[in-house]
Amino acid sequence: MGTRKSMDFFAFSLMVGFCLVMAFQQVLLKAVATDLAPVFQIALRSGIGAVLIGMLMIYNRQGMRLSAENRIPAMTIGTLFALEYLMLGEALNYTSAGHAAVFLYTSPIFAAIGLHWKVAGERMSALQWLGIIMAFIGIVISFLGQGETQEINSDVLWGDFLALCGGAAWGLTTVVVRSTGLSNLPAKETLLYQLVGAFIILVAWAIYADQAYFNPTTDVLLSLAFHGVIVAFLSFLLWFWLLTQYKASQLGTLSFLTPLFGVLLGAWFLGETIEASFVMGAGLIITGIILVNASSLIAKFFRKTLKQA
């Protein structure tokens, strides 16, 4: 494996597009929720993505290399991936798309904590712990300052908590992949396990919760095509390709654009209100994520600045 390249304009442009797509998914899920429940739409898009990934693997003659010791981890990441999007789908029934985007993308915080304990080479620095503390304070501020009435407050609070749980499930998925033999498998294969797990579990949940309704309007079909082809297939493959070409720390730092885009797109397309307390809390959360993802770059910058002083 060659040395990863530093961020260039091409990678920057792709990352901005990737972040826009990932932020827009919450907006579209909520926009068509009355005709296609968010959880059921995520289940269907996971099925579409799994079929497309499977076809690509067959085309590339890529076999499945799942050994016996990796079967339980594979089932675990499939379950966690399903839980992540189950929490997101349910969260969008109670909170705004902007709120859901911010809390879902707390996943690097949970991943960093889990990897600190599970992987010897992933111990966190003091700067990263500062980022964890800042993000936690931001979560508390966002939770405590929402809504003007008790009814709105309780609904939004519950939805935000579900989105936060989705972020935790996403972070745990990263921990399982990095701390087991799954880390040695091709990215498409681990993605396939996650998509298949999400499809099976979320379809079952949608049927159980009476959310398996589908009204095939034009908006619904366009949303489903966007989620199945663009999000679950092309965007995930783009992300994995970027990770093979460019430095992960720099890519991770740019990913903080996703929750920012989520808040702005929610306000623009859905007319969602952006509360002052949420802006303050979200700012601390995003700053914390940056400190966790880019601590080595920040420390290197300050060391270089001090040497030049």
N, C-alpha and C positions, 0 to 999 in steps of 0.2 A: 504494500500500500504506500503510495507516494505521499510527500508532505502536502498537507492542505494549504491552499492559497489564502492570502489575505483578501478581505472584502474589496471588490472592485465595483464599478458602476453597474455592470451587467448583473452581478449578484444582488446588489442593492435594489435594482429595479425589480428583479424577480421576487425578492423578499417583501417589498412593498405591495406588489400584486398578491402574493400569497397571504399576507396579513389582511388585506382588504377582503379577499375571498373568505377567509376564516371568520372575519368579523361579520360579514354579510349573512353568514349562515343562520345566526341567531335571529336576525331581522326577518329573513324569509320564513323561518320556522314559525315565528309569531304572527307574521302577516297572513298566512293561510290556515291558521290553527282551527278556524271554525269549519273548514272543509276537509282538513286532514290533520289529525292530532299530531303534535310535535313528536311524541314517542313513536307513533306508527310510521311517520315520515322518516325518522332516523332509522327505524328497522328496515324499511323498504330501500332506503339509500344504501344501507350496509349490504343488503342482498345484491343490489346492482353493482356496488363496488367489488364485492367478493367475486361475482361472476366475471367482471372485467379483469381483475387481478389474476384469477385462475386461467382465463383465456390467454393473458399475456405470458404467464408462466409456461403454459403448454406451447405457445408459439416459440418461446425462447428455449424450449426443451429443458426447463428447469424442474427437476424432480423435488419431491418432499423428503427432507432429511431429518425427520423428527425421530430422535432416538428415544428409548424407553425412559431415560431420566429426565427428558424434556417434556413428556406428555402432561404431567401435572402443571408445570409452569405455563405450557401452552393453553391449557384449559383455564388457568388462573388469569392470564392476560385477556383471554376472551371474555371472561366474566367481569373483570374490572373495566374493560372497555365498554361493555354493555351497561354496567352501573354508572359509569361516567355520563353516558348519554341518556340513560334513564333519569338521572338526577337533573340533567339539563332540560330534557323534555318536560318533566314535571315542574321544574322551576319557572319555565316560561308561561305556565298557567297562572302564576302568582306575581311575578316580578317583571321588570322591563327587560328588553333585549340588551340594553346597555349595561344594566346591573349584572345580568347573567354573564356577559362577555368578560367583565372585570373579574368576577369571582371565579369563573371557570379557569381563567388564566393565572390563577394563583398556583397552578400545578408545579411550576419550578420550585416553589418554596417547599412543598411537600416532598418532591423528588430529592431536593438537596438534603433535607433532614433524614430521609430514609437511606440515601446513599452514604451519608456520613456514618451511619451505624453498620451498614451492610458491606460496604466496599472500602477496603483499606486505603486505596488511592484517591478516595473522594472525600477526605476529611475537610471540613469547612474551616475557613480562616476567620479571624476576628471581624473582618469587613463583611463577610457573608453572614455571620451571626447578627451583625448590626442590621443588615438587610432583612433578616427574618423578623427581628424585633420591630422594625419600621413597618413591615407589611402587616404584622399582627395588630399594631396600633391603628393602622389604616382600616383594617377589617372592623375593629371595635367602633371606630368613629363612624364608618359607613352604616353599621348596624344600628347604632344608637340615635342617629340623626335623621332617620327616614320617616316620611309621611307627616301629614298635618293632623290626621285623626287616628284614633286607636284602631279603627277597622282597617284603614289603609296600611297603617304601621305593621299590624300583625301579619297581613297577607304578604306584604313586600318582604318583611323580615324572614318569613318562612321560605319564600321563593329564593331569596339571597342565600339562605342557609343551604338549600338544596343545591344551588349552583356551586357553592363552596365545597360541598361534599363531592360534586362532580370533579372539581379541581383536585381534590384529595385522591380520588380514584385514578385520575389521569397520572398524578405524580407517582402513585404506587405501581402503576403499570410500568413506568420507566424503571423503577427500582427492581421489579421482578425481571425485566428484560436484561438489565445491566448486571444483575447479581447471579444469573443462572446461565446455563448453556445456550439459551436463546440468543445471547449476544453474539454468538458465532454463526448464526443462521443468516441467510440473505434477508434484507429488509422486507422484500415483497412477501416472503413466507410468513414472517411474524405479523405483518399487516393482515394477511389473509386469515390467520387464526383469530385476530381481533374482530375483523368484519363478520366472519361466520358466527362467532360467539354472540356478537351484538344482534345479528339478524335473528337467531334462534330465541334468545332470551327476550328481546324487545317485542317480537311478534307475540310470544306467549303472554307477556305482560299486557300488551295492547288488547288482546282478546279478553284476558281476565278482568281488566279495568274498564271494559266496554269502550275502548278508544280506537278500535279497529274500523273506524268509518272512513270512507273515501268518496269525496264528491269531485269527479274529474273535470273541474273547471280549467280554463286555460292557464290561470295563475298557478293552480295546483300542479298541473303537468309541467309547467316551466320550472317551478320550484323543485319538483322531484328530479327533473333532468339535471338541474344545477347541482343539487346535492349528490345525486348518484354518480354523475360523470365528472363534474368539476371538483367537488369537495372530496368525496370518498375514493376517487381514482386518481385524477390528474394532479390535484394539489398535494395529496399525500406522497405520490411518487416524486413530485418536484422537490418536496422537502427532503426526502431521503437522498435524492440525487445531489442536492446542495450540500448535504452533510458529507458526501463522499468527495466533494471538490473544494470546499471552503472550511475555514476554521469554525468549529461548532460554537465557541464562545462568542464570536462576532455575530453569527447567525442568531444565537439565543438572545443577544442584547437587542437586536432589531425586532424580535418577536413581541416586545412590549408595545409595538404599534397596534397590535390586534385589539386589545381592550380599549385603546383610545379610539380607534376606528369604530368599534362596537358602540361606544357611547354616542359618538357623533352621528353614525348612521341611524341609530335608534331614534335620536331626536329629529333627524331630517325626514326619514321615511315614515316613521310611526307617530311623530309628534310627542315623543316621550319627554317628560320633564326631567331636567338635570338639577338635583338639589345641591345647594352649596356644601352641605356636610358630606355628600357623596363625592363631590369633586375633591374635597380635601382628603377624604379617606382613600379615594382611588389614586390620588397623587402619591400618597405614602406607600400604597400597595405597589404601584408601578416602580417607584424609586427603589423599594425593597427588592423587587424582582431584578432590576438592573444590577444592584449591588451583588446579588447572589450569582447572576449569570456572568457578570463581567468583572468580578473582583480582581482577577489576575491582571486584566488590562488596565484597570484603574490603579492598582498598586504599581504596575510597571510605569505608568504615566507619571505618578508622583515621584517615584525613584529617579526617573530621568530628569524631571523638573528640578529636584533637589540637587542633583549632580551639576546641572547647568547654572544653578544659582550661585 
